[in-house]
Amino acid sequence: MPFGGWERTPAAVVYGEAETLFRFPAPDDPAPSTARLLTMSLYSAALGLAGVGVSVRAFVTVLGGASVWYVPVLAFLGLVSVALAVGSFLSIHRPALPWLLLMAATGPLAIDVMIAVMY
């Protein structure tokens, strides 16, 4: 299972052959380094500010009259980006997965920005 949930052990729980990729940190897990947490937080904050910019632009566009597809597409891509960013923090104890998820969260948001700017 990719998401294990509320384990209380620091070791990754294995279900059959699959290892748990996302889990909430257990009380005795080592804390992530401050630099890692700060960098991930700043990257996520930049994603969030870009999302706010998209939403303000979308709001103005909707007030002026927008197509039916406009808001659902922007909302869906924004939610995909948020889900990937949340997954990065749930996998903070992994070596590379959080960075891959944060970079993947940039893609849907970049498409959101392009749609908001061009429409």
N, C-alpha and C positions, 0 to 999 in steps of 0.2 A: 504494500500500500504506500503511495507516495506521501500521504499525510497521516501521521500516527496520532496526533492529538495531544493528550494530556499526560504523557509518560512522566514518571517521577525519577527515572534513572538517567544518568548522563550518557550512557552508551546508546547508540542507535538501536532501536528495536527492529528485529528482523522477523518478517512474516513470511514463512516459506523461503523462497529464494530472493524476494525483493527486500531491499533495505529501505527504511523510512527516510525520505529526503527532507520533509518539513516536519518540525515539531517545536512545541514551545519549550524554552530552556527549563531544565530541571534546577532545583535549588542548589545542587552541588556541581553544576556545570561551571567550567571556568568562564570568567567574564571575557567578552571580546575586547580586543585592544581599543583604547580610546581613539586612536587615529583611524582605525577601521570603522568604528561606529560613527565618528564625526564625518568621515568622507562619505559614507553611505547616507547619512542624514542630510548633508549638503546637496548631494546628488538628488535625493528624493525631494528636497525643498525646491530645487530648480525645476524638477518635473511638476511639482504642485503649482508653482508660480506660472509656469507655461500653461498648465491646465486652467488656471484662473483667467489668464489672458484670453484663452480660447473661449471660455464661457462668457466673458464680457463681450467679446466680438460676436459670438453667436446670439447673445441676448439682443444686441443692437440689430443684428440681421433679422431676427425673428420679429422684432417690432416693426421693421420695415416691410415684412412679408417675405416668407421663405417657403421653399418647397416642402412637401410632406416628409420627404426622406431626410431632410437636413438635421433635425434635432435627434432622431433615433440613431443615425449613423454616428454623430458626434458623441452622443451619450454612450453608445456601445464601445467605441474605440477608447473613450476615456476610462470606462470601467475595466476594460482589458488592461490598460496601462496601470491602473491602480492595483488590480489583482496581482500583476507581476511585481510591482513594487512591494506589496505586502509579503509576497512569497520570498522576496529577497531578504527581508528582515526575519522571516521564520527560518531561513536557512543560513543565518549569520555565522554559525559555527562550521560551515563547510568552507573549503579553501577557495573555490572559484565560482560556485553556483550563485551566490548573491550578486556578484558583478555581472554574470551572464544575464540574470533576470533583470537587473537594472538597465543594462544595455538593451535588452529585449523590450522593456517598458518604454524606451525612447521611440521605438518604431511606430506603434499606434498613435502616440502623442504627436509625432512629426506629421503623420497623415492627417490628424485632427487640425494641426496648425495650417497645413496646406489647404485643406478644405475650407477652413474659416477665412483664410486670407483671400483665396481665389473666388469664393462665392459671394 
